[in-house]
Amino acid sequence: MPETSLIHLTPPAMPAPFAAYSHGVLVKAGHDMVFCSGQLGIGADSRVPGDVESQAELCFANIRSILAACGMDLRDVVRINAYVTDRAHMRPYMNVRDRLFPQPSPASTLMIVSGFTREEFKVEVEVLAAHAPR
């Protein structure tokens, strides 16, 4: 294995990922880790946009703020769990995710759920980030 602190895993014995994600990410010992709670598409002004892409943008903006509080950014994300309320919301969410996370992409799971705490929410995103201490 290459000498790096994060190793993106796509074993040749497995089919390629269905989209832009890694099957796994090895985080070497000695990293600071941040576990972000699920973030909804709501701004600091408590407004919730009606479309999925705008909500996903806000989810990741909130995640950026959490990561920045400890000197990290989206490049440190090793795992994404995302939830949408309709199959039709998958592609708009993935458009945002794929733009924000170039290759090699984090490990990722996307699930369709029946709903969130408020009806207007269409997407929720939680992440795990890891960074070698500076």
FENWOVEN-V918457 format. One record per residue. N is the residue number from 1. RES is the residue in one small letter. PSI is psi in whole degrees, 0 to 359 (none if undefined). NEAR is the number of other ideal C-beta (glycine too) atoms within 12 Angstrom. D_LAST is the distance of its C-alpha to the last C-alpha in whole Angstrom. Layout:
n | res | psi | near | d_last
N | RES | PSI | NEAR | D_LAST
N | RES | PSI | NEAR | D_LAST
This chain:
n | res | psi | near | d_last
1 | m | 146 | 11 | 23
2 | p | 153 | 11 | 21
3 | e | 88 | 7 | 18
4 | t | 160 | 14 | 15
5 | s | 338 | 21 | 13
6 | l | 127 | 32 | 15
7 | i | 119 | 21 | 19
8 | h | 129 | 29 | 21
9 | l | 121 | 23 | 25
10 | t | 81 | 22 | 28
11 | p | 139 | 15 | 30
12 | p | 343 | 8 | 33
13 | a | 358 | 8 | 36
14 | m | 157 | 12 | 35
15 | p | 155 | 9 | 36
16 | a | 152 | 13 | 34
17 | p | 151 | 23 | 32
18 | f | 336 | 16 | 34
19 | a | 200 | 24 | 32
20 | a | 85 | 25 | 29
21 | y | 163 | 31 | 27
22 | s | 148 | 29 | 25
23 | h | 330 | 25 | 27
24 | g | 164 | 22 | 24
25 | v | 123 | 31 | 20
26 | l | 125 | 23 | 19
27 | v | 113 | 27 | 16
28 | k | 156 | 18 | 15
29 | a | 151 | 12 | 14
30 | g | 10 | 13 | 11
31 | h | 146 | 23 | 10
32 | d | 140 | 21 | 10
33 | m | 142 | 25 | 13
34 | v | 128 | 29 | 15
35 | f | 109 | 20 | 19
36 | c | 133 | 33 | 20
37 | s | 161 | 16 | 24
38 | g | 132 | 25 | 27
39 | q | 134 | 31 | 27
40 | l | 164 | 34 | 30
41 | g | 68 | 39 | 31
42 | i | 135 | 27 | 32
43 | g | 172 | 18 | 31
44 | a | 336 | 9 | 30
45 | d | 8 | 8 | 34
46 | s | 12 | 12 | 35
47 | r | 143 | 14 | 36
48 | v | 112 | 24 | 36
49 | p | 157 | 24 | 37
50 | g | 338 | 15 | 40
51 | d | 153 | 20 | 38
52 | v | 316 | 35 | 36
53 | e | 316 | 27 | 34
54 | s | 322 | 26 | 33
55 | q | 318 | 36 | 32
56 | a | 320 | 40 | 30
57 | e | 316 | 27 | 28
58 | l | 321 | 32 | 28
59 | c | 310 | 43 | 27
60 | f | 330 | 36 | 24
61 | a | 318 | 26 | 23
62 | n | 319 | 29 | 23
63 | i | 318 | 41 | 21
64 | r | 317 | 26 | 19
65 | s | 318 | 20 | 19
66 | i | 313 | 28 | 18
67 | l | 320 | 29 | 15
68 | a | 330 | 19 | 14
69 | a | 342 | 14 | 14
70 | c | 25 | 21 | 11
71 | g | 23 | 16 | 9
72 | m | 171 | 29 | 11
73 | d | 186 | 22 | 14
74 | l | 337 | 31 | 16
75 | r | 342 | 22 | 15
76 | d | 356 | 33 | 13
77 | v | 127 | 41 | 16
78 | v | 344 | 38 | 18
79 | r | 137 | 32 | 21
80 | i | 131 | 40 | 24
81 | n | 123 | 29 | 27
82 | a | 150 | 44 | 29
83 | y | 132 | 32 | 33
84 | v | 157 | 35 | 35
85 | t | 2 | 28 | 39
86 | d | 145 | 19 | 41
87 | r | 327 | 16 | 41
88 | a | 342 | 15 | 41
89 | h | 351 | 32 | 38
90 | m | 308 | 28 | 36
91 | r | 313 | 19 | 36
92 | p | 319 | 30 | 35
93 | y | 312 | 39 | 32
94 | m | 328 | 29 | 31
95 | n | 317 | 22 | 32
96 | v | 310 | 33 | 29
97 | r | 312 | 36 | 27
98 | d | 328 | 26 | 28
99 | r | 323 | 17 | 27
100 | l | 339 | 29 | 23
101 | f | 88 | 35 | 22
102 | p | 170 | 15 | 23
103 | q | 146 | 13 | 23
104 | p | 136 | 25 | 22
105 | s | 156 | 31 | 23
106 | p | 166 | 39 | 21
107 | a | 147 | 32 | 24
108 | s | 143 | 35 | 26
109 | t | 137 | 25 | 29
110 | l | 123 | 31 | 32
111 | m | 149 | 22 | 35
112 | i | 126 | 19 | 38
113 | v | 166 | 22 | 38
114 | s | 341 | 11 | 41
115 | g | 176 | 18 | 40
116 | f | 189 | 24 | 37
117 | t | 329 | 13 | 38
118 | r | 140 | 15 | 40
119 | e | 329 | 11 | 42
120 | e | 345 | 21 | 40
121 | f | 132 | 31 | 37
122 | k | 343 | 36 | 37
123 | v | 145 | 47 | 33
124 | e | 141 | 38 | 30
125 | v | 133 | 45 | 27
126 | e | 149 | 29 | 24
127 | v | 162 | 39 | 21
128 | l | 128 | 30 | 18
129 | a | 150 | 35 | 15
130 | a | 139 | 31 | 12
131 | h | 136 | 26 | 8
132 | a | 131 | 19 | 6
133 | p | 143 | 14 | 4
134 | r | none | 10 | 0
